[in-house]
């Protein structure tokens, strides 16, 4: 309805304002996006090299965006994020030393399939801020309409987006090949990985 269209327009304007400000430095964001329980927080903890985001397999843990940055970019990030004018805007910033190029920020998003409608809006807002996106799903949710829509939204914005099917190791061995074909029919090119397998973590971080 008109109210939803206006809210989306306001979010787009706020995101554009931040992107213009960040482009001077330049500051770039890698956004971790996905549904409830797919393992976003587990993966962002791996990238950070420490436990920075709360983990739960069944309920939404990330109620507000978590920004991970280096000490050099913290002041700029905090000042610019504080200028955002959205009714539901609450965020968290943590400083860590991760192995990414300078001026990159990692963002753990609220789940886009949460029962809290504000989480959906925040997830879309984070997608607008992204320089690139890691869209994480799981064998239980790979075909969800919201997951497919999140990928399409990244494509509409012109943002590079990599799809990861996490928790691959939870599948029965006799179903893996069939599932592999089903996933590739939807996403063509995606990673299969598990946050519980060290070699998968090393491979994804490198790629």
MDAnalysis code that builds the backbone (N, CA, C; Angstrom):
import MDAnalysis as mda
import numpy as np

u = mda.Universe.empty(621, n_residues=207, atom_resindex=np.repeat(np.arange(207), 3), trajectory=True)
u.add_TopologyAttr("name", ["N", "CA", "C"] * 207)
u.add_TopologyAttr("resid", np.arange(1, 208))
u.add_TopologyAttr("resname", ["UNK", "UNK", "UNK", "UNK", "UNK", "UNK", "UNK", "UNK", "UNK", "UNK", "UNK", "UNK", "UNK", "UNK", "UNK", "UNK", "UNK", "UNK", "UNK", "UNK", "UNK", "UNK", "UNK", "UNK", "UNK", "UNK", "UNK", "UNK", "UNK", "UNK", "UNK", "UNK", "UNK", "UNK", "UNK", "UNK", "UNK", "UNK", "UNK", "UNK", "UNK", "UNK", "UNK", "UNK", "UNK", "UNK", "UNK", "UNK", "UNK", "UNK", "UNK", "UNK", "UNK", "UNK", "UNK", "UNK", "UNK", "UNK", "UNK", "UNK", "UNK", "UNK", "UNK", "UNK", "UNK", "UNK", "UNK", "UNK", "UNK", "UNK", "UNK", "UNK", "UNK", "UNK", "UNK", "UNK", "UNK", "UNK", "UNK", "UNK", "UNK", "UNK", "UNK", "UNK", "UNK", "UNK", "UNK", "UNK", "UNK", "UNK", "UNK", "UNK", "UNK", "UNK", "UNK", "UNK", "UNK", "UNK", "UNK", "UNK", "UNK", "UNK", "UNK", "UNK", "UNK", "UNK", "UNK", "UNK", "UNK", "UNK", "UNK", "UNK", "UNK", "UNK", "UNK", "UNK", "UNK", "UNK", "UNK", "UNK", "UNK", "UNK", "UNK", "UNK", "UNK", "UNK", "UNK", "UNK", "UNK", "UNK", "UNK", "UNK", "UNK", "UNK", "UNK", "UNK", "UNK", "UNK", "UNK", "UNK", "UNK", "UNK", "UNK", "UNK", "UNK", "UNK", "UNK", "UNK", "UNK", "UNK", "UNK", "UNK", "UNK", "UNK", "UNK", "UNK", "UNK", "UNK", "UNK", "UNK", "UNK", "UNK", "UNK", "UNK", "UNK", "UNK", "UNK", "UNK", "UNK", "UNK", "UNK", "UNK", "UNK", "UNK", "UNK", "UNK", "UNK", "UNK", "UNK", "UNK", "UNK", "UNK", "UNK", "UNK", "UNK", "UNK", "UNK", "UNK", "UNK", "UNK", "UNK", "UNK", "UNK", "UNK", "UNK", "UNK", "UNK", "UNK", "UNK", "UNK", "UNK", "UNK", "UNK", "UNK", "UNK", "UNK", "UNK"])
u.atoms.positions = np.array([
    [0.817, -1.193, 0.000],
    [0.000, 0.000, 0.000],
    [0.860, 1.256, 0.000],
    [0.250, 2.433, -0.021],
    [0.991, 3.706, -0.061],
    [1.987, 3.865, 1.070],
    [1.636, 3.426, 2.284],
    [2.536, 3.569, 3.417],
    [3.805, 2.749, 3.215],
    [3.640, 1.509, 2.731],
    [4.806, 0.645, 2.502],
    [5.709, 1.199, 1.406],
    [5.090, 1.737, 0.360],
    [5.880, 2.332, -0.734],
    [6.670, 3.534, -0.223],
    [6.027, 4.367, 0.596],
    [6.710, 5.545, 1.150],
    [7.867, 5.116, 2.048],
    [7.650, 4.110, 2.894],
    [8.709, 3.629, 3.789],
    [9.898, 3.108, 2.991],
    [9.620, 2.367, 1.920],
    [10.707, 1.828, 1.096],
    [11.467, 2.966, 0.413],
    [10.753, 3.986, -0.039],
    [11.383, 5.152, -0.658],
    [12.306, 5.857, 0.349],
    [11.840, 6.016, 1.588],
    [12.658, 6.664, 2.628],
    [13.915, 5.855, 2.915],
    [13.782, 4.536, 2.971],
    [14.960, 3.687, 3.207],
    [15.956, 3.817, 2.053],
    [15.440, 3.862, 0.841],
    [16.325, 3.994, -0.320],
    [17.093, 5.313, -0.275],
    [16.416, 6.393, 0.122],
    [17.076, 7.702, 0.217],
    [18.139, 7.702, 1.306],
    [17.830, 7.106, 2.454],
    [18.792, 7.034, 3.551],
    [20.007, 6.198, 3.147],
    [19.772, 5.102, 2.459],
    [20.876, 4.253, 2.015],
    [21.768, 4.993, 1.017],
    [21.135, 5.718, 0.094],
    [21.911, 6.460, -0.895],
    [22.759, 7.544, -0.231],
    [22.225, 8.156, 0.790],
    [22.957, 9.186, 1.535],
    [24.221, 8.596, 2.167],
    [24.086, 7.405, 2.765],
    [25.245, 6.744, 3.363],
    [26.262, 6.330, 2.306],
    [25.775, 5.760, 1.213],
    [26.684, 5.286, 0.168],
    [27.503, 6.435, -0.418],
    [26.883, 7.583, -0.613],
    [27.611, 8.744, -1.128],
    [28.687, 9.198, -0.148],
    [28.359, 9.145, 1.130],
    [29.323, 9.542, 2.154],
    [30.490, 8.555, 2.220],
    [30.176, 7.277, 2.154],
    [31.207, 6.241, 2.252],
    [32.106, 6.191, 1.015],
    [31.571, 6.634, -0.123],
    [32.338, 6.540, -1.370],
    [33.588, 7.413, -1.356],
    [33.643, 8.393, -0.470],
    [34.798, 9.293, -0.408],
    [36.018, 8.617, 0.205],
    [35.850, 7.490, 0.908],
    [36.961, 6.947, 1.691],
    [37.808, 5.871, 0.974],
    [37.329, 4.909, 0.235],
    [35.960, 4.418, 0.190],
    [35.747, 3.327, 1.249],
    [34.538, 3.254, 1.755],
    [34.178, 2.217, 2.708],
    [33.199, 1.264, 2.022],
    [33.449, -0.049, 2.148],
    [32.627, -1.049, 1.457],
    [32.083, -2.066, 2.449],
    [30.923, -2.634, 2.119],
    [30.246, -3.547, 3.043],
    [29.987, -4.906, 2.393],
    [30.358, -5.952, 3.114],
    [29.982, -7.313, 2.747],
    [28.850, -7.726, 3.680],
    [27.663, -7.923, 3.116],
    [26.458, -8.189, 3.904],
    [26.164, -9.682, 3.932],
    [25.936, -10.213, 5.141],
    [25.527, -11.598, 5.331],
    [24.013, -11.597, 5.520],
    [23.301, -12.225, 4.589],
    [21.846, -12.180, 4.620],
    [21.280, -13.593, 4.526],
    [20.133, -13.822, 5.171],
    [19.505, -15.136, 5.117],
    [18.354, -15.246, 6.086],
    [17.716, -16.410, 6.097],
    [16.584, -16.648, 6.968],
    [17.005, -17.149, 8.343],
    [16.012, -17.428, 9.160],
    [16.248, -17.877, 10.529],
    [16.925, -19.244, 10.560],
    [17.996, -19.347, 11.325],
    [18.627, -20.635, 11.567],
    [19.479, -21.193, 10.449],
    [19.811, -20.382, 9.424],
    [20.607, -20.910, 8.314],
    [22.113, -20.845, 8.579],
    [22.518, -20.079, 9.599],
    [23.935, -20.043, 9.967],
    [24.667, -18.765, 9.641],
    [23.945, -17.652, 9.449],
    [24.612, -16.378, 9.149],
    [25.587, -15.987, 10.249],
    [25.123, -16.057, 11.486],
    [25.954, -15.613, 12.607],
    [27.163, -16.519, 12.799],
    [26.991, -17.819, 12.555],
    [28.134, -18.742, 12.643],
    [29.208, -18.362, 11.641],
    [28.774, -18.011, 10.438],
    [29.750, -17.661, 9.414],
    [30.409, -16.314, 9.679],
    [29.653, -15.362, 10.166],
    [30.277, -14.063, 10.437],
    [31.271, -14.198, 11.596],
    [31.004, -15.101, 12.530],
    [31.976, -15.381, 13.597],
    [33.255, -15.971, 13.026],
    [33.112, -16.843, 12.015],
    [34.306, -17.411, 11.380],
    [35.121, -16.331, 10.680],
    [34.447, -15.435, 9.971],
    [35.153, -14.369, 9.273],
    [35.842, -13.423, 10.257],
    [35.181, -13.171, 11.370],
    [35.757, -12.265, 12.375],
    [36.880, -12.919, 13.161],
    [36.890, -14.254, 13.199],
    [37.911, -14.962, 13.964],
    [37.644, -14.984, 15.451],
    [36.421, -14.621, 15.840],
    [36.032, -14.634, 17.244],
    [34.507, -14.647, 17.334],
    [33.982, -14.932, 18.525],
    [32.533, -14.995, 18.708],
    [31.989, -13.583, 18.927],
    [31.446, -12.999, 17.872],
    [30.940, -11.632, 17.936],
    [29.424, -11.572, 17.782],
    [28.822, -12.639, 17.282],
    [27.392, -12.646, 17.016],
    [26.755, -13.875, 17.662],
    [25.641, -13.672, 18.349],
    [24.956, -14.756, 19.035],
    [24.400, -15.753, 18.032],
    [24.440, -17.049, 18.384],
    [24.051, -18.122, 17.473],
    [22.885, -18.905, 18.057],
    [21.903, -19.220, 17.204],
    [20.807, -20.117, 17.585],
    [20.312, -20.826, 16.330],
    [20.064, -22.150, 16.394],
    [19.616, -22.882, 15.210],
    [18.141, -22.733, 14.901],
    [17.332, -22.200, 15.832],
    [15.884, -22.244, 15.640],
    [15.185, -20.892, 15.738],
    [15.773, -19.903, 16.388],
    [15.055, -18.638, 16.557],
    [15.934, -17.471, 16.109],
    [15.326, -16.350, 15.704],
    [16.122, -15.195, 15.282],
    [16.949, -14.644, 16.438],
    [18.246, -14.506, 16.226],
    [19.133, -13.940, 17.256],
    [19.538, -12.511, 16.924],
    [19.585, -12.199, 15.637],
    [20.064, -10.886, 15.214],
    [18.880, -9.948, 15.045],
    [18.541, -9.242, 16.122],
    [17.387, -8.341, 16.093],
    [17.746, -6.977, 15.524],
    [19.029, -6.647, 15.511],
    [19.485, -5.379, 14.944],
    [20.771, -5.635, 14.178],
    [21.036, -4.849, 13.153],
    [22.237, -5.077, 12.340],
    [23.511, -4.989, 13.187],
    [24.419, -5.918, 12.937],
    [25.725, -5.912, 13.583],
    [26.775, -5.557, 12.541],
    [27.506, -4.460, 12.785],
    [28.568, -4.016, 11.878],
    [29.916, -4.374, 12.491],
    [30.734, -5.081, 11.749],
    [32.090, -5.414, 12.181],
    [33.061, -4.604, 11.351],
    [33.951, -3.896, 12.019],
    [34.874, -3.024, 11.302],
    [36.233, -3.017, 11.990],
    [37.202, -2.446, 11.325],
    [38.520, -2.257, 11.926],
    [38.499, -1.002, 12.791],
    [39.504, -0.861, 13.638],
    [39.585, 0.320, 14.507],
    [39.698, 1.603, 13.684],
    [40.307, 1.526, 12.504],
    [40.508, 2.707, 11.666],
    [39.216, 3.264, 11.096],
    [38.211, 2.401, 10.932],
    [36.960, 2.854, 10.308],
    [35.814, 3.017, 11.313],
    [36.055, 2.703, 12.591],
    [34.969, 2.730, 13.573],
    [34.338, 4.118, 13.711],
    [35.143, 5.147, 13.834],
    [34.602, 6.489, 14.064],
    [33.735, 6.945, 12.897],
    [34.232, 6.748, 11.682],
    [33.462, 7.118, 10.497],
    [32.153, 6.339, 10.441],
    [32.232, 5.045, 10.688],
    [31.046, 4.203, 10.611],
    [30.011, 4.606, 11.653],
    [30.451, 4.812, 12.873],
    [29.520, 5.157, 13.951],
    [28.858, 6.521, 13.689],
    [29.646, 7.479, 13.253],
    [29.109, 8.820, 12.994],
    [28.093, 8.791, 11.853],
    [28.423, 8.090, 10.780],
    [27.534, 8.073, 9.619],
    [26.258, 7.283, 9.895],
    [26.366, 6.171, 10.612],
    [25.178, 5.372, 10.929],
    [24.255, 6.115, 11.894],
    [24.824, 6.928, 12.754],
    [24.020, 7.701, 13.701],
    [23.196, 8.781, 13.008],
    [23.539, 9.094, 11.775],
    [22.812, 10.120, 11.034],
    [21.574, 9.572, 10.330],
    [21.408, 8.244, 10.346],
    [20.255, 7.634, 9.678],
    [18.976, 7.985, 10.429],
    [17.954, 8.385, 9.693],
    [16.687, 8.802, 10.299],
    [15.578, 7.823, 9.915],
    [15.530, 6.711, 10.636],
    [14.471, 5.718, 10.474],
    [13.920, 5.394, 11.865],
    [12.614, 5.225, 11.948],
    [11.968, 5.041, 13.251],
    [12.527, 3.842, 14.019],
    [12.812, 2.761, 13.318],
    [13.226, 1.502, 13.951],
    [14.746, 1.317, 13.943],
    [15.493, 2.348, 13.628],
    [16.930, 2.207, 13.390],
    [17.710, 2.049, 14.694],
    [18.186, 0.837, 14.950],
    [19.066, 0.528, 16.070],
    [20.147, -0.386, 15.521],
    [21.399, -0.117, 15.849],
    [22.491, -0.919, 15.291],
    [23.542, -1.183, 16.361],
    [24.443, -2.073, 16.043],
    [25.547, -2.419, 16.937],
    [26.837, -2.451, 16.125],
    [27.914, -1.922, 16.701],
    [29.219, -1.926, 16.044],
    [30.229, -2.641, 16.942],
    [31.005, -3.541, 16.339],
    [32.088, -4.192, 17.066],
    [33.365, -4.083, 16.236],
    [34.451, -3.831, 16.935],
    [35.755, -3.727, 16.269],
    [36.444, -5.077, 16.338],
    [36.960, -5.525, 15.215],
    [37.725, -6.773, 15.197],
    [38.749, -6.691, 14.067],
    [39.704, -7.567, 14.114],
    [40.733, -7.619, 13.069],
    [40.497, -8.861, 12.222],
    [39.912, -8.669, 11.045],
    [39.645, -9.797, 10.157],
    [40.464, -9.649, 8.880],
    [40.632, -10.764, 8.189],
    [41.511, -10.783, 7.017],
    [40.742, -10.380, 5.757],
    [40.368, -9.116, 5.687],
    [39.766, -8.540, 4.499],
    [40.550, -7.282, 4.136],
    [40.455, -6.843, 2.886],
    [41.158, -5.605, 2.512],
    [40.704, -4.431, 3.371],
    [41.517, -3.388, 3.386],
    [41.204, -2.202, 4.188],
    [39.841, -1.604, 3.816],
    [39.200, -1.024, 4.821],
    [37.938, -0.299, 4.649],
    [36.745, -1.186, 4.298],
    [36.870, -2.494, 4.527],
    [35.719, -3.376, 4.363],
    [35.042, -3.567, 5.711],
    [33.711, -3.586, 5.681],
    [32.892, -3.801, 6.876],
    [32.025, -5.029, 6.642],
    [31.874, -5.869, 7.663],
    [30.982, -7.024, 7.582],
    [29.682, -6.689, 8.312],
    [28.556, -7.087, 7.740],
    [27.253, -6.803, 8.349],
    [26.455, -8.090, 8.516],
    [26.055, -8.375, 9.751],
    [25.144, -9.470, 10.037],
    [23.735, -8.893, 10.103],
    [22.848, -9.329, 9.187],
    [21.502, -8.761, 9.067],
    [20.482, -9.490, 9.933],
    [19.427, -8.794, 10.343],
    [18.262, -9.492, 10.896],
    [17.687, -10.453, 9.858],
    [17.051, -11.518, 10.320],
    [16.496, -12.528, 9.413],
    [15.337, -11.961, 8.603],
    [15.339, -12.212, 7.307],
    [14.262, -11.662, 6.487],
    [12.976, -12.476, 6.560],
    [13.001, -13.629, 7.228],
    [11.761, -14.391, 7.407],
    [11.304, -14.394, 8.867],
    [11.804, -13.451, 9.654],
    [11.377, -13.306, 11.038],
    [9.905, -12.884, 11.097],
    [9.240, -13.166, 12.220],
    [7.870, -12.719, 12.418],
    [7.804, -11.214, 12.666],
    [8.955, -10.605, 12.982],
    [9.018, -9.152, 13.177],
    [9.130, -8.457, 11.823],
    [8.105, -7.709, 11.444],
    [8.112, -7.077, 10.127],
    [9.242, -6.058, 9.989],
    [9.662, -5.460, 11.110],
    [10.772, -4.515, 11.050],
    [12.066, -5.164, 10.608],
    [12.218, -6.465, 10.883],
    [13.422, -7.178, 10.461],
    [13.494, -7.261, 8.931],
    [12.345, -7.410, 8.292],
    [12.332, -7.472, 6.832],
    [12.845, -6.157, 6.246],
    [12.348, -5.055, 6.808],
    [12.755, -3.734, 6.324],
    [14.248, -3.511, 6.548],
    [14.752, -3.921, 7.708],
    [16.173, -3.758, 8.002],
    [17.029, -4.606, 7.054],
    [16.567, -5.807, 6.757],
    [17.315, -6.673, 5.851],
    [17.427, -6.050, 4.467],
    [16.333, -5.467, 3.966],
    [16.365, -4.804, 2.663],
    [17.244, -3.556, 2.704],
    [17.204, -2.834, 3.810],
    [18.043, -1.641, 3.950],
    [19.520, -2.019, 3.908],
    [19.880, -3.116, 4.593],
    [21.267, -3.575, 4.573],
    [21.687, -3.995, 3.163],
    [20.761, -4.609, 2.439],
    [21.070, -5.000, 1.062],
    [21.389, -3.775, 0.210],
    [20.686, -2.682, 0.466],
    [20.959, -1.442, -0.276],
    [22.334, -0.867, 0.065],
    [22.821, -1.125, 1.283],
    [24.128, -0.615, 1.691],
    [25.278, -1.481, 1.199],
    [24.971, -2.665, 0.700],
    [26.015, -3.643, 0.393],
    [26.836, -3.259, -0.833],
    [28.131, -3.560, -0.748],
    [28.985, -3.558, -1.931],
    [28.980, -4.946, -2.554],
    [28.765, -5.946, -1.709],
    [28.634, -7.340, -2.124],
    [27.836, -8.056, -1.046],
    [27.219, -9.186, -1.421],
    [26.359, -9.882, -0.473],
    [26.634, -11.380, -0.492],
    [26.661, -11.966, 0.697],
    [26.710, -13.417, 0.837],
    [25.332, -13.856, 1.311],
    [24.562, -14.475, 0.428],
    [23.209, -14.922, 0.728],
    [23.281, -16.375, 1.196],
    [22.980, -16.593, 2.473],
    [23.128, -17.913, 3.076],
    [21.758, -18.564, 3.240],
    [21.661, -19.810, 2.783],
    [20.447, -20.583, 2.957],
    [20.839, -21.971, 3.458],
    [19.888, -22.887, 3.492],
    [20.154, -24.225, 4.027],
    [19.303, -25.237, 3.276],
    [19.560, -26.534, 3.462],
    [18.724, -27.542, 2.792],
    [17.241, -27.397, 3.110],
    [16.925, -26.876, 4.281],
    [15.520, -26.721, 4.668],
    [14.865, -25.506, 4.021],
    [15.676, -24.534, 3.570],
    [15.099, -23.259, 3.125],
    [15.571, -22.813, 1.746],
    [16.290, -23.660, 1.025],
    [16.912, -23.195, -0.217],
    [15.898, -22.741, -1.262],
    [14.676, -23.320, -1.244],
    [13.684, -22.972, -2.249],
    [12.662, -21.962, -1.789],
    [12.862, -21.373, -0.603],
    [11.902, -20.398, -0.084],
    [11.782, -19.197, -1.020],
    [10.578, -18.687, -1.153],
    [10.349, -17.527, -2.010],
    [11.162, -16.318, -1.556],
    [11.314, -16.140, -0.233],
    [12.058, -14.992, 0.278],
    [13.541, -15.078, -0.080],
    [14.079, -16.296, -0.118],
    [15.483, -16.466, -0.493],
    [15.688, -16.126, -1.962],
    [14.808, -16.632, -2.808],
    [14.889, -16.331, -4.239],
    [14.702, -14.827, -4.475],
    [13.783, -14.220, -3.723],
    [13.540, -12.778, -3.868],
    [14.745, -11.952, -3.422],
    [15.437, -12.419, -2.360],
    [16.621, -11.702, -1.877],
    [17.720, -11.700, -2.928],
    [17.859, -12.815, -3.642],
    [18.845, -12.881, -4.721],
    [18.447, -11.947, -5.862],
    [17.169, -11.934, -6.208],
    [16.693, -11.056, -7.278],
    [16.876, -9.590, -6.912],
    [16.651, -9.266, -5.629],
    [16.813, -7.883, -5.170],
    [18.268, -7.437, -5.319],
    [19.209, -8.325, -4.981],
    [20.628, -8.005, -5.158],
    [20.951, -7.780, -6.630],
    [20.376, -8.601, -7.496],
    [20.597, -8.440, -8.935],
    [19.998, -7.124, -9.432],
    [18.814, -6.774, -8.920],
    [18.172, -5.512, -9.325],
    [19.014, -4.308, -8.902],
    [19.682, -4.419, -7.752],
    [20.526, -3.338, -7.259],
    [21.890, -3.314, -7.950],
    [22.195, -4.378, -8.692],
    [23.490, -4.464, -9.357],
    [24.629, -4.824, -8.430],
    [24.314, -5.521, -7.320],
    [25.333, -5.909, -6.348],
    [25.789, -7.345, -6.595],
    [27.084, -7.604, -6.551],
    [27.545, -8.995, -6.624],
    [26.964, -9.789, -5.456],
    [26.452, -10.983, -5.733],
    [25.833, -11.796, -4.694],
    [26.230, -13.256, -4.881],
    [26.776, -13.847, -3.853],
    [27.132, -15.262, -3.867],
    [26.160, -16.015, -2.960],
    [25.586, -17.094, -3.461],
    [24.663, -17.920, -2.681],
    [25.436, -19.079, -2.048],
    [25.226, -19.277, -0.762],
    [25.826, -20.413, -0.059],
    [24.721, -21.278, 0.540],
    [24.744, -22.572, 0.228],
    [23.859, -23.522, 0.895],
    [24.643, -24.099, 2.066],
    [24.345, -23.597, 3.257],
    [25.041, -24.014, 4.476],
    [24.422, -25.316, 5.006],
    [25.106, -25.939, 5.949],
    [24.624, -27.167, 6.611],
    [24.454, -28.317, 5.628],
    [25.277, -28.334, 4.587],
    [25.250, -29.402, 3.576],
    [25.455, -30.770, 4.233],
    [26.225, -30.790, 5.313],
    [26.562, -32.055, 5.980],
    [25.390, -32.662, 6.744],
    [24.267, -31.953, 6.843],
    [23.110, -32.498, 7.558],
    [22.249, -33.385, 6.659],
    [22.530, -33.406, 5.358],
    [21.748, -34.221, 4.419],
    [22.146, -35.689, 4.494],
    [21.188, -36.604, 4.373],
    [21.538, -38.031, 4.217],
    [22.344, -38.224, 2.939],
    [23.333, -39.090, 2.974],
    [24.233, -39.272, 1.828],
    [23.485, -39.636, 0.546],
    [22.409, -40.435, 0.693],
    [21.700, -40.891, -0.505],
    [20.893, -39.774, -1.165],
    [20.740, -38.628, -0.510],
    [19.965, -37.517, -1.070],
    [20.833, -36.382, -1.606],
    [22.134, -36.469, -1.395],
    [23.014, -35.345, -1.740],
    [22.998, -35.040, -3.232],
    [23.113, -36.047, -4.073],
    [23.172, -35.796, -5.517],
    [21.868, -35.196, -6.028],
    [20.736, -35.742, -5.584],
    [19.435, -35.215, -5.995],
    [19.275, -33.765, -5.541],
    [19.714, -33.493, -4.312],
    [19.598, -32.142, -3.775],
    [20.506, -31.182, -4.530],
    [21.692, -31.637, -4.874],
    [22.635, -30.801, -5.622],
    [22.008, -30.319, -6.927],
    [21.340, -31.226, -7.640],
    [20.703, -30.845, -8.906],
    [19.544, -29.881, -8.671],
    [18.779, -30.100, -7.598],
    [17.639, -29.230, -7.302],
    [18.108, -27.804, -7.002],
    [19.175, -27.672, -6.230],
    [19.707, -26.357, -5.885],
    [20.237, -25.638, -7.119],
    [20.956, -26.371, -7.967],
    [21.538, -25.745, -9.152],
    [20.500, -25.373, -10.200],
    [19.340, -26.013, -10.169],
    [18.257, -25.605, -11.063],
    [17.764, -24.201, -10.711],
    [17.886, -23.832, -9.426],
    [17.417, -22.523, -8.981],
    [18.522, -21.473, -9.062],
    [19.728, -21.822, -8.575],
    [20.782, -20.816, -8.409],
    [21.940, -20.934, -9.401],
    [21.962, -21.987, -10.200],
    [23.001, -22.204, -11.201],
    [24.409, -22.308, -10.604],
    [24.796, -21.302, -9.850],
    [26.159, -21.266, -9.321],
    [26.108, -20.917, -7.835],
    [26.447, -21.876, -6.975],
    [26.400, -21.609, -5.536],
    [27.458, -22.444, -4.822],
    [27.743, -22.051, -3.608],
    [28.655, -22.814, -2.766],
    [27.865, -23.781, -1.904],
    [28.378, -24.974, -1.714],
    [27.876, -25.867, -0.678],
    [28.937, -25.917, 0.409],
    [28.523, -25.706, 1.648],
    [29.510, -25.611, 2.723],
    [28.846, -25.886, 4.064],
    [29.674, -26.076, 5.062],
    [29.198, -26.229, 6.433],
    [30.097, -25.425, 7.351],
    [29.479, -24.644, 8.233],
    [30.252, -23.859, 9.193],
    [30.923, -24.749, 10.237],
    [30.570, -26.035, 10.233],
    [31.138, -26.966, 11.206],
    [32.356, -27.713, 10.665],
    [32.662, -27.523, 9.378],
    [33.771, -28.243, 8.748],
    [34.890, -27.252, 8.433],
    [36.041, -27.464, 9.024],
    [37.135, -26.494, 8.937],
    [37.576, -26.242, 7.503],
    [37.662, -27.283, 6.693],
    [38.121, -27.093, 5.313],
    [37.122, -26.266, 4.505],
    [35.819, -26.396, 4.821],
    [34.807, -25.568, 4.147],
    [34.952, -24.104, 4.544],
    [35.208, -23.874, 5.824],
    [35.395, -22.504, 6.312],
    [36.587, -21.849, 5.621],
    [37.708, -22.567, 5.552],
    [38.910, -22.029, 4.896],
    [38.655, -21.735, 3.423],
    [37.917, -22.641, 2.754],
    [37.657, -22.473, 1.326],
    [36.778, -21.251, 1.060],
    [35.717, -21.097, 1.834],
    [34.797, -19.974, 1.615],
    [35.488, -18.647, 1.933],
    [36.241, -18.587, 3.005],
    [36.928, -17.355, 3.365],
    [37.935, -16.954, 2.268],
    [38.603, -17.934, 1.698],
    [39.563, -17.655, 0.638],
    [38.863, -17.178, -0.633],
    [37.787, -17.882, -1.016],
    [37.065, -17.528, -2.228],
    [36.378, -16.166, -2.106],
])
